[in-house]
Amino acid sequence: MTTVFFVPERMIAAEDGRVYERLLLPRPGEKFQHGEFSCWIPDMTDPLRGVLIHQHGCTNASPETHPPVTLDFHWRALARKHRFALLSPQYQVAGSCSEWNDPESGSERALFTALEEIGEESARPELSELPWVLWGHSGGSSWSSQMILRHPERVLAASFRGGCHRQFGDAEFRARFGPVARELPLLF
């Protein structure tokens, strides 16, 4: 029996903000089994300036074995300093990593849905429109590189910790990525 930590809609008060959780199921044709989204929003009245998206790698990470960074005070401090929300998506799949780390698999739609729903619940509707800083690990780096191509106007910066070998090993991808990413601060 699988225990799911996330409930479809839940808000947890934290000392320095609030954590909002969403469990999103795939729509027909999407490949992931479910997506668990945890979003920390700092307690402040100032408008948020962006969303720091911390995307895990190619594992069936769960909050029990890989707690979301929204529970980490260091990541929260970084987000708070820059007036960002901190979002940690975790996708469960039956097969390979491509069932979520290809944005067309449904993970892109799930991200936009989570940002919109959490924005509504938190009275921060700007979440669905704010720019992103992407931090990806392994498969999360692969996902991040593709999101840069798909939404260059939304990305402020990105950090890649491993991964992207499939994308950057493809000459066509590199040819499209270079001109788009040239103006972005990137850390590999």
PyMOL commands that place a pseudoatom at each C-alpha (Angstrom):
pseudoatom trace, name=CA, resn=MET, resi=1, chain=A, elem=C, hetatm=0, pos=[0.000, 0.000, 0.000]
pseudoatom trace, name=CA, resn=THR, resi=2, chain=A, elem=C, hetatm=0, pos=[1.394, 3.404, -0.982]
pseudoatom trace, name=CA, resn=THR, resi=3, chain=A, elem=C, hetatm=0, pos=[1.125, 6.206, 1.519]
pseudoatom trace, name=CA, resn=VAL, resi=4, chain=A, elem=C, hetatm=0, pos=[0.695, 9.617, -0.040]
pseudoatom trace, name=CA, resn=PHE, resi=5, chain=A, elem=C, hetatm=0, pos=[1.969, 12.458, 2.153]
pseudoatom trace, name=CA, resn=PHE, resi=6, chain=A, elem=C, hetatm=0, pos=[0.213, 15.164, 0.180]
pseudoatom trace, name=CA, resn=VAL, resi=7, chain=A, elem=C, hetatm=0, pos=[-3.476, 15.764, 0.309]
pseudoatom trace, name=CA, resn=PRO, resi=8, chain=A, elem=C, hetatm=0, pos=[-5.143, 17.403, -2.690]
pseudoatom trace, name=CA, resn=GLU, resi=9, chain=A, elem=C, hetatm=0, pos=[-5.257, 20.794, -0.976]
pseudoatom trace, name=CA, resn=ARG, resi=10, chain=A, elem=C, hetatm=0, pos=[-3.517, 21.614, 2.264]
pseudoatom trace, name=CA, resn=MET, resi=11, chain=A, elem=C, hetatm=0, pos=[-1.940, 24.652, 3.874]
pseudoatom trace, name=CA, resn=ILE, resi=12, chain=A, elem=C, hetatm=0, pos=[0.512, 24.386, 6.752]
pseudoatom trace, name=CA, resn=ALA, resi=13, chain=A, elem=C, hetatm=0, pos=[1.463, 27.399, 8.860]
pseudoatom trace, name=CA, resn=ALA, resi=14, chain=A, elem=C, hetatm=0, pos=[5.220, 27.765, 9.270]
pseudoatom trace, name=CA, resn=GLU, resi=15, chain=A, elem=C, hetatm=0, pos=[7.169, 30.135, 11.523]
pseudoatom trace, name=CA, resn=ASP, resi=16, chain=A, elem=C, hetatm=0, pos=[8.283, 32.238, 8.579]
pseudoatom trace, name=CA, resn=GLY, resi=17, chain=A, elem=C, hetatm=0, pos=[5.541, 31.702, 6.024]
pseudoatom trace, name=CA, resn=ARG, resi=18, chain=A, elem=C, hetatm=0, pos=[3.084, 29.111, 4.816]
pseudoatom trace, name=CA, resn=VAL, resi=19, chain=A, elem=C, hetatm=0, pos=[3.469, 25.860, 2.919]
pseudoatom trace, name=CA, resn=TYR, resi=20, chain=A, elem=C, hetatm=0, pos=[0.753, 25.011, 0.400]
pseudoatom trace, name=CA, resn=GLU, resi=21, chain=A, elem=C, hetatm=0, pos=[0.478, 21.503, -0.985]
pseudoatom trace, name=CA, resn=ARG, resi=22, chain=A, elem=C, hetatm=0, pos=[-1.240, 20.098, -4.041]
pseudoatom trace, name=CA, resn=LEU, resi=23, chain=A, elem=C, hetatm=0, pos=[-1.635, 16.583, -5.354]
pseudoatom trace, name=CA, resn=LEU, resi=24, chain=A, elem=C, hetatm=0, pos=[-2.339, 16.703, -9.084]
pseudoatom trace, name=CA, resn=LEU, resi=25, chain=A, elem=C, hetatm=0, pos=[-3.422, 13.732, -11.141]
pseudoatom trace, name=CA, resn=PRO, resi=26, chain=A, elem=C, hetatm=0, pos=[-2.616, 13.427, -14.830]
pseudoatom trace, name=CA, resn=ARG, resi=27, chain=A, elem=C, hetatm=0, pos=[-5.121, 14.283, -17.496]
pseudoatom trace, name=CA, resn=PRO, resi=28, chain=A, elem=C, hetatm=0, pos=[-5.802, 11.869, -20.357]
pseudoatom trace, name=CA, resn=GLY, resi=29, chain=A, elem=C, hetatm=0, pos=[-2.648, 11.406, -22.424]
pseudoatom trace, name=CA, resn=GLU, resi=30, chain=A, elem=C, hetatm=0, pos=[-0.280, 12.607, -19.696]
pseudoatom trace, name=CA, resn=LYS, resi=31, chain=A, elem=C, hetatm=0, pos=[2.345, 10.106, -18.606]
pseudoatom trace, name=CA, resn=PHE, resi=32, chain=A, elem=C, hetatm=0, pos=[3.089, 10.704, -14.902]
pseudoatom trace, name=CA, resn=GLN, resi=33, chain=A, elem=C, hetatm=0, pos=[1.075, 8.947, -12.187]
pseudoatom trace, name=CA, resn=HIS, resi=34, chain=A, elem=C, hetatm=0, pos=[0.690, 12.004, -9.971]
pseudoatom trace, name=CA, resn=GLY, resi=35, chain=A, elem=C, hetatm=0, pos=[2.503, 15.214, -9.118]
pseudoatom trace, name=CA, resn=GLU, resi=36, chain=A, elem=C, hetatm=0, pos=[3.055, 16.418, -5.577]
pseudoatom trace, name=CA, resn=PHE, resi=37, chain=A, elem=C, hetatm=0, pos=[3.662, 20.162, -5.279]
pseudoatom trace, name=CA, resn=SER, resi=38, chain=A, elem=C, hetatm=0, pos=[4.873, 21.903, -2.151]
pseudoatom trace, name=CA, resn=CYS, resi=39, chain=A, elem=C, hetatm=0, pos=[5.080, 25.708, -2.226]
pseudoatom trace, name=CA, resn=TRP, resi=40, chain=A, elem=C, hetatm=0, pos=[6.447, 27.862, 0.575]
pseudoatom trace, name=CA, resn=ILE, resi=41, chain=A, elem=C, hetatm=0, pos=[5.419, 31.516, 0.533]
pseudoatom trace, name=CA, resn=PRO, resi=42, chain=A, elem=C, hetatm=0, pos=[7.155, 33.874, 2.952]
pseudoatom trace, name=CA, resn=ASP, resi=43, chain=A, elem=C, hetatm=0, pos=[5.162, 35.952, 5.392]
pseudoatom trace, name=CA, resn=MET, resi=44, chain=A, elem=C, hetatm=0, pos=[5.457, 39.417, 3.912]
pseudoatom trace, name=CA, resn=THR, resi=45, chain=A, elem=C, hetatm=0, pos=[3.145, 42.039, 2.569]
pseudoatom trace, name=CA, resn=ASP, resi=46, chain=A, elem=C, hetatm=0, pos=[5.519, 43.052, -0.229]
pseudoatom trace, name=CA, resn=PRO, resi=47, chain=A, elem=C, hetatm=0, pos=[4.689, 41.669, -3.661]
pseudoatom trace, name=CA, resn=LEU, resi=48, chain=A, elem=C, hetatm=0, pos=[6.517, 38.496, -4.634]
pseudoatom trace, name=CA, resn=ARG, resi=49, chain=A, elem=C, hetatm=0, pos=[9.121, 38.953, -7.373]
pseudoatom trace, name=CA, resn=GLY, resi=50, chain=A, elem=C, hetatm=0, pos=[9.446, 35.369, -8.617]
pseudoatom trace, name=CA, resn=VAL, resi=51, chain=A, elem=C, hetatm=0, pos=[9.297, 31.632, -7.991]
pseudoatom trace, name=CA, resn=LEU, resi=52, chain=A, elem=C, hetatm=0, pos=[12.339, 29.502, -7.211]
pseudoatom trace, name=CA, resn=ILE, resi=53, chain=A, elem=C, hetatm=0, pos=[11.527, 26.083, -8.666]
pseudoatom trace, name=CA, resn=HIS, resi=54, chain=A, elem=C, hetatm=0, pos=[13.604, 23.252, -7.179]
pseudoatom trace, name=CA, resn=GLN, resi=55, chain=A, elem=C, hetatm=0, pos=[13.132, 20.261, -9.500]
pseudoatom trace, name=CA, resn=HIS, resi=56, chain=A, elem=C, hetatm=0, pos=[14.323, 16.830, -8.333]
pseudoatom trace, name=CA, resn=GLY, resi=57, chain=A, elem=C, hetatm=0, pos=[16.010, 14.207, -10.470]
pseudoatom trace, name=CA, resn=CYS, resi=58, chain=A, elem=C, hetatm=0, pos=[14.902, 10.931, -12.021]
pseudoatom trace, name=CA, resn=THR, resi=59, chain=A, elem=C, hetatm=0, pos=[13.718, 9.135, -8.957]
pseudoatom trace, name=CA, resn=ASN, resi=60, chain=A, elem=C, hetatm=0, pos=[10.271, 8.532, -7.643]
pseudoatom trace, name=CA, resn=ALA, resi=61, chain=A, elem=C, hetatm=0, pos=[10.991, 10.995, -4.875]
pseudoatom trace, name=CA, resn=SER, resi=62, chain=A, elem=C, hetatm=0, pos=[8.445, 11.109, -2.128]
pseudoatom trace, name=CA, resn=PRO, resi=63, chain=A, elem=C, hetatm=0, pos=[8.116, 13.495, 0.789]
pseudoatom trace, name=CA, resn=GLU, resi=64, chain=A, elem=C, hetatm=0, pos=[8.835, 10.601, 3.151]
pseudoatom trace, name=CA, resn=THR, resi=65, chain=A, elem=C, hetatm=0, pos=[12.195, 9.725, 1.565]
pseudoatom trace, name=CA, resn=HIS, resi=66, chain=A, elem=C, hetatm=0, pos=[13.097, 13.096, -0.002]
pseudoatom trace, name=CA, resn=PRO, resi=67, chain=A, elem=C, hetatm=0, pos=[11.438, 15.902, 1.953]
pseudoatom trace, name=CA, resn=PRO, resi=68, chain=A, elem=C, hetatm=0, pos=[10.684, 18.893, -0.270]
pseudoatom trace, name=CA, resn=VAL, resi=69, chain=A, elem=C, hetatm=0, pos=[13.069, 21.849, 0.034]
pseudoatom trace, name=CA, resn=THR, resi=70, chain=A, elem=C, hetatm=0, pos=[10.115, 23.934, 1.139]
pseudoatom trace, name=CA, resn=LEU, resi=71, chain=A, elem=C, hetatm=0, pos=[10.852, 22.500, 4.599]
pseudoatom trace, name=CA, resn=ASP, resi=72, chain=A, elem=C, hetatm=0, pos=[14.519, 23.629, 4.481]
pseudoatom trace, name=CA, resn=PHE, resi=73, chain=A, elem=C, hetatm=0, pos=[15.299, 26.909, 6.220]
pseudoatom trace, name=CA, resn=HIS, resi=74, chain=A, elem=C, hetatm=0, pos=[18.327, 27.612, 3.982]
pseudoatom trace, name=CA, resn=TRP, resi=75, chain=A, elem=C, hetatm=0, pos=[16.266, 27.437, 0.792]
pseudoatom trace, name=CA, resn=ARG, resi=76, chain=A, elem=C, hetatm=0, pos=[13.596, 29.518, 2.495]
pseudoatom trace, name=CA, resn=ALA, resi=77, chain=A, elem=C, hetatm=0, pos=[16.188, 32.149, 3.455]
pseudoatom trace, name=CA, resn=LEU, resi=78, chain=A, elem=C, hetatm=0, pos=[17.344, 32.383, -0.159]
pseudoatom trace, name=CA, resn=ALA, resi=79, chain=A, elem=C, hetatm=0, pos=[13.777, 32.735, -1.412]
pseudoatom trace, name=CA, resn=ARG, resi=80, chain=A, elem=C, hetatm=0, pos=[12.812, 35.253, 1.284]
pseudoatom trace, name=CA, resn=LYS, resi=81, chain=A, elem=C, hetatm=0, pos=[15.882, 37.417, 0.608]
pseudoatom trace, name=CA, resn=HIS, resi=82, chain=A, elem=C, hetatm=0, pos=[14.761, 37.867, -3.000]
pseudoatom trace, name=CA, resn=ARG, resi=83, chain=A, elem=C, hetatm=0, pos=[10.997, 37.918, -2.245]
pseudoatom trace, name=CA, resn=PHE, resi=84, chain=A, elem=C, hetatm=0, pos=[10.403, 34.636, -4.059]
pseudoatom trace, name=CA, resn=ALA, resi=85, chain=A, elem=C, hetatm=0, pos=[8.046, 31.765, -3.450]
pseudoatom trace, name=CA, resn=LEU, resi=86, chain=A, elem=C, hetatm=0, pos=[9.794, 28.373, -3.229]
pseudoatom trace, name=CA, resn=LEU, resi=87, chain=A, elem=C, hetatm=0, pos=[8.213, 25.521, -5.199]
pseudoatom trace, name=CA, resn=SER, resi=88, chain=A, elem=C, hetatm=0, pos=[9.178, 21.858, -5.038]
pseudoatom trace, name=CA, resn=PRO, resi=89, chain=A, elem=C, hetatm=0, pos=[7.437, 19.582, -7.591]
pseudoatom trace, name=CA, resn=GLN, resi=90, chain=A, elem=C, hetatm=0, pos=[7.762, 15.802, -7.207]
pseudoatom trace, name=CA, resn=TYR, resi=91, chain=A, elem=C, hetatm=0, pos=[6.426, 13.459, -9.879]
pseudoatom trace, name=CA, resn=GLN, resi=92, chain=A, elem=C, hetatm=0, pos=[5.665, 9.769, -9.514]
pseudoatom trace, name=CA, resn=VAL, resi=93, chain=A, elem=C, hetatm=0, pos=[5.968, 7.575, -12.595]
pseudoatom trace, name=CA, resn=ALA, resi=94, chain=A, elem=C, hetatm=0, pos=[5.509, 3.913, -13.400]
pseudoatom trace, name=CA, resn=GLY, resi=95, chain=A, elem=C, hetatm=0, pos=[8.382, 3.705, -15.873]
pseudoatom trace, name=CA, resn=SER, resi=96, chain=A, elem=C, hetatm=0, pos=[11.129, 6.025, -17.027]
pseudoatom trace, name=CA, resn=CYS, resi=97, chain=A, elem=C, hetatm=0, pos=[12.089, 9.566, -16.175]
pseudoatom trace, name=CA, resn=SER, resi=98, chain=A, elem=C, hetatm=0, pos=[10.744, 10.798, -19.517]
pseudoatom trace, name=CA, resn=GLU, resi=99, chain=A, elem=C, hetatm=0, pos=[7.245, 10.240, -18.115]
pseudoatom trace, name=CA, resn=TRP, resi=100, chain=A, elem=C, hetatm=0, pos=[7.685, 13.552, -16.306]
pseudoatom trace, name=CA, resn=ASN, resi=101, chain=A, elem=C, hetatm=0, pos=[10.921, 15.302, -17.320]
pseudoatom trace, name=CA, resn=ASP, resi=102, chain=A, elem=C, hetatm=0, pos=[9.687, 15.957, -20.835]
pseudoatom trace, name=CA, resn=PRO, resi=103, chain=A, elem=C, hetatm=0, pos=[7.389, 18.969, -20.311]
pseudoatom trace, name=CA, resn=GLU, resi=104, chain=A, elem=C, hetatm=0, pos=[5.010, 17.571, -22.953]
pseudoatom trace, name=CA, resn=SER, resi=105, chain=A, elem=C, hetatm=0, pos=[4.414, 14.520, -20.722]
pseudoatom trace, name=CA, resn=GLY, resi=106, chain=A, elem=C, hetatm=0, pos=[2.094, 16.670, -18.614]
pseudoatom trace, name=CA, resn=SER, resi=107, chain=A, elem=C, hetatm=0, pos=[4.583, 18.091, -16.118]
pseudoatom trace, name=CA, resn=GLU, resi=108, chain=A, elem=C, hetatm=0, pos=[4.430, 21.530, -17.744]
pseudoatom trace, name=CA, resn=ARG, resi=109, chain=A, elem=C, hetatm=0, pos=[0.624, 21.631, -17.484]
pseudoatom trace, name=CA, resn=ALA, resi=110, chain=A, elem=C, hetatm=0, pos=[0.778, 20.349, -13.900]
pseudoatom trace, name=CA, resn=LEU, resi=111, chain=A, elem=C, hetatm=0, pos=[3.258, 23.103, -12.974]
pseudoatom trace, name=CA, resn=PHE, resi=112, chain=A, elem=C, hetatm=0, pos=[0.994, 25.833, -14.374]
pseudoatom trace, name=CA, resn=THR, resi=113, chain=A, elem=C, hetatm=0, pos=[-2.040, 24.299, -12.648]
pseudoatom trace, name=CA, resn=ALA, resi=114, chain=A, elem=C, hetatm=0, pos=[-0.240, 24.115, -9.295]
pseudoatom trace, name=CA, resn=LEU, resi=115, chain=A, elem=C, hetatm=0, pos=[0.948, 27.726, -9.547]
pseudoatom trace, name=CA, resn=GLU, resi=116, chain=A, elem=C, hetatm=0, pos=[-2.550, 28.914, -10.433]
pseudoatom trace, name=CA, resn=GLU, resi=117, chain=A, elem=C, hetatm=0, pos=[-4.314, 26.937, -7.683]
pseudoatom trace, name=CA, resn=ILE, resi=118, chain=A, elem=C, hetatm=0, pos=[-1.783, 27.816, -4.988]
pseudoatom trace, name=CA, resn=GLY, resi=119, chain=A, elem=C, hetatm=0, pos=[-1.871, 31.437, -6.127]
pseudoatom trace, name=CA, resn=GLU, resi=120, chain=A, elem=C, hetatm=0, pos=[-5.640, 31.524, -5.690]
pseudoatom trace, name=CA, resn=GLU, resi=121, chain=A, elem=C, hetatm=0, pos=[-5.604, 29.850, -2.273]
pseudoatom trace, name=CA, resn=SER, resi=122, chain=A, elem=C, hetatm=0, pos=[-2.762, 31.986, -0.937]
pseudoatom trace, name=CA, resn=ALA, resi=123, chain=A, elem=C, hetatm=0, pos=[-4.250, 35.256, -2.253]
pseudoatom trace, name=CA, resn=ARG, resi=124, chain=A, elem=C, hetatm=0, pos=[-1.105, 35.565, -4.393]
pseudoatom trace, name=CA, resn=PRO, resi=125, chain=A, elem=C, hetatm=0, pos=[-2.624, 35.233, -7.880]
pseudoatom trace, name=CA, resn=GLU, resi=126, chain=A, elem=C, hetatm=0, pos=[0.609, 36.649, -9.316]
pseudoatom trace, name=CA, resn=LEU, resi=127, chain=A, elem=C, hetatm=0, pos=[2.200, 33.215, -8.780]
pseudoatom trace, name=CA, resn=SER, resi=128, chain=A, elem=C, hetatm=0, pos=[0.856, 32.094, -12.155]
pseudoatom trace, name=CA, resn=GLU, resi=129, chain=A, elem=C, hetatm=0, pos=[2.597, 35.001, -13.933]
pseudoatom trace, name=CA, resn=LEU, resi=130, chain=A, elem=C, hetatm=0, pos=[5.848, 35.490, -11.981]
pseudoatom trace, name=CA, resn=PRO, resi=131, chain=A, elem=C, hetatm=0, pos=[9.259, 34.754, -13.509]
pseudoatom trace, name=CA, resn=TRP, resi=132, chain=A, elem=C, hetatm=0, pos=[11.236, 31.689, -12.429]
pseudoatom trace, name=CA, resn=VAL, resi=133, chain=A, elem=C, hetatm=0, pos=[14.668, 30.754, -11.208]
pseudoatom trace, name=CA, resn=LEU, resi=134, chain=A, elem=C, hetatm=0, pos=[15.104, 27.060, -12.049]
pseudoatom trace, name=CA, resn=TRP, resi=135, chain=A, elem=C, hetatm=0, pos=[17.272, 24.685, -10.023]
pseudoatom trace, name=CA, resn=GLY, resi=136, chain=A, elem=C, hetatm=0, pos=[17.394, 21.201, -11.479]
pseudoatom trace, name=CA, resn=HIS, resi=137, chain=A, elem=C, hetatm=0, pos=[19.100, 18.025, -10.378]
pseudoatom trace, name=CA, resn=SER, resi=138, chain=A, elem=C, hetatm=0, pos=[19.752, 15.346, -13.022]
pseudoatom trace, name=CA, resn=GLY, resi=139, chain=A, elem=C, hetatm=0, pos=[16.363, 14.796, -14.673]
pseudoatom trace, name=CA, resn=GLY, resi=140, chain=A, elem=C, hetatm=0, pos=[15.302, 18.123, -13.167]
pseudoatom trace, name=CA, resn=SER, resi=141, chain=A, elem=C, hetatm=0, pos=[18.142, 19.760, -15.111]
pseudoatom trace, name=CA, resn=SER, resi=142, chain=A, elem=C, hetatm=0, pos=[16.842, 18.125, -18.271]
pseudoatom trace, name=CA, resn=TRP, resi=143, chain=A, elem=C, hetatm=0, pos=[13.348, 19.443, -17.525]
pseudoatom trace, name=CA, resn=SER, resi=144, chain=A, elem=C, hetatm=0, pos=[14.719, 22.910, -16.718]
pseudoatom trace, name=CA, resn=SER, resi=145, chain=A, elem=C, hetatm=0, pos=[16.679, 23.161, -19.972]
pseudoatom trace, name=CA, resn=GLN, resi=146, chain=A, elem=C, hetatm=0, pos=[13.533, 22.328, -21.925]
pseudoatom trace, name=CA, resn=MET, resi=147, chain=A, elem=C, hetatm=0, pos=[11.463, 24.837, -19.946]
pseudoatom trace, name=CA, resn=ILE, resi=148, chain=A, elem=C, hetatm=0, pos=[14.015, 27.535, -20.812]
pseudoatom trace, name=CA, resn=LEU, resi=149, chain=A, elem=C, hetatm=0, pos=[13.379, 26.862, -24.507]
pseudoatom trace, name=CA, resn=ARG, resi=150, chain=A, elem=C, hetatm=0, pos=[9.617, 26.701, -24.039]
pseudoatom trace, name=CA, resn=HIS, resi=151, chain=A, elem=C, hetatm=0, pos=[9.297, 29.781, -21.794]
pseudoatom trace, name=CA, resn=PRO, resi=152, chain=A, elem=C, hetatm=0, pos=[12.420, 31.954, -22.134]
pseudoatom trace, name=CA, resn=GLU, resi=153, chain=A, elem=C, hetatm=0, pos=[10.481, 35.059, -21.116]
pseudoatom trace, name=CA, resn=ARG, resi=154, chain=A, elem=C, hetatm=0, pos=[9.695, 33.487, -17.714]
pseudoatom trace, name=CA, resn=VAL, resi=155, chain=A, elem=C, hetatm=0, pos=[13.221, 32.370, -16.768]
pseudoatom trace, name=CA, resn=LEU, resi=156, chain=A, elem=C, hetatm=0, pos=[15.528, 34.742, -14.858]
pseudoatom trace, name=CA, resn=ALA, resi=157, chain=A, elem=C, hetatm=0, pos=[18.342, 32.231, -14.208]
pseudoatom trace, name=CA, resn=ALA, resi=158, chain=A, elem=C, hetatm=0, pos=[18.967, 28.489, -13.907]
pseudoatom trace, name=CA, resn=SER, resi=159, chain=A, elem=C, hetatm=0, pos=[21.283, 26.102, -12.127]
pseudoatom trace, name=CA, resn=PHE, resi=160, chain=A, elem=C, hetatm=0, pos=[21.901, 22.593, -13.439]
pseudoatom trace, name=CA, resn=ARG, resi=161, chain=A, elem=C, hetatm=0, pos=[23.274, 19.892, -11.148]
pseudoatom trace, name=CA, resn=GLY, resi=162, chain=A, elem=C, hetatm=0, pos=[24.033, 17.033, -13.514]
pseudoatom trace, name=CA, resn=GLY, resi=163, chain=A, elem=C, hetatm=0, pos=[21.685, 15.830, -16.189]
pseudoatom trace, name=CA, resn=CYS, resi=164, chain=A, elem=C, hetatm=0, pos=[20.938, 17.397, -19.574]
pseudoatom trace, name=CA, resn=HIS, resi=165, chain=A, elem=C, hetatm=0, pos=[23.145, 14.862, -21.377]
pseudoatom trace, name=CA, resn=ARG, resi=166, chain=A, elem=C, hetatm=0, pos=[20.268, 13.899, -23.654]
pseudoatom trace, name=CA, resn=GLN, resi=167, chain=A, elem=C, hetatm=0, pos=[19.526, 17.515, -24.545]
pseudoatom trace, name=CA, resn=PHE, resi=168, chain=A, elem=C, hetatm=0, pos=[23.064, 18.864, -24.856]
pseudoatom trace, name=CA, resn=GLY, resi=169, chain=A, elem=C, hetatm=0, pos=[24.174, 15.741, -26.690]
pseudoatom trace, name=CA, resn=ASP, resi=170, chain=A, elem=C, hetatm=0, pos=[21.701, 16.671, -29.440]
pseudoatom trace, name=CA, resn=ALA, resi=171, chain=A, elem=C, hetatm=0, pos=[23.141, 19.208, -31.923]
pseudoatom trace, name=CA, resn=GLU, resi=172, chain=A, elem=C, hetatm=0, pos=[19.662, 20.489, -32.841]
pseudoatom trace, name=CA, resn=PHE, resi=173, chain=A, elem=C, hetatm=0, pos=[18.789, 21.148, -29.183]
pseudoatom trace, name=CA, resn=ARG, resi=174, chain=A, elem=C, hetatm=0, pos=[22.115, 22.931, -28.611]
pseudoatom trace, name=CA, resn=ALA, resi=175, chain=A, elem=C, hetatm=0, pos=[21.530, 25.092, -31.691]
pseudoatom trace, name=CA, resn=ARG, resi=176, chain=A, elem=C, hetatm=0, pos=[18.134, 26.202, -30.356]
pseudoatom trace, name=CA, resn=PHE, resi=177, chain=A, elem=C, hetatm=0, pos=[19.241, 26.511, -26.709]
pseudoatom trace, name=CA, resn=GLY, resi=178, chain=A, elem=C, hetatm=0, pos=[22.350, 28.651, -27.263]
pseudoatom trace, name=CA, resn=PRO, resi=179, chain=A, elem=C, hetatm=0, pos=[20.683, 31.798, -28.628]
pseudoatom trace, name=CA, resn=VAL, resi=180, chain=A, elem=C, hetatm=0, pos=[17.845, 31.639, -26.069]
pseudoatom trace, name=CA, resn=ALA, resi=181, chain=A, elem=C, hetatm=0, pos=[20.091, 30.994, -23.075]
pseudoatom trace, name=CA, resn=ARG, resi=182, chain=A, elem=C, hetatm=0, pos=[22.888, 33.366, -24.048]
pseudoatom trace, name=CA, resn=GLU, resi=183, chain=A, elem=C, hetatm=0, pos=[21.297, 36.199, -22.066]
pseudoatom trace, name=CA, resn=LEU, resi=184, chain=A, elem=C, hetatm=0, pos=[20.549, 34.102, -18.969]
pseudoatom trace, name=CA, resn=PRO, resi=185, chain=A, elem=C, hetatm=0, pos=[22.776, 33.544, -15.953]
pseudoatom trace, name=CA, resn=LEU, resi=186, chain=A, elem=C, hetatm=0, pos=[23.341, 29.763, -15.958]
pseudoatom trace, name=CA, resn=LEU, resi=187, chain=A, elem=C, hetatm=0, pos=[25.312, 27.667, -13.506]
pseudoatom trace, name=CA, resn=PHE, resi=188, chain=A, elem=C, hetatm=0, pos=[26.382, 24.133, -14.452]
for i in range(1, 188): cmd.bond("trace and resi %d" % i, "trace and resi %d" % (i + 1))
show_as sticks, trace
zoom trace
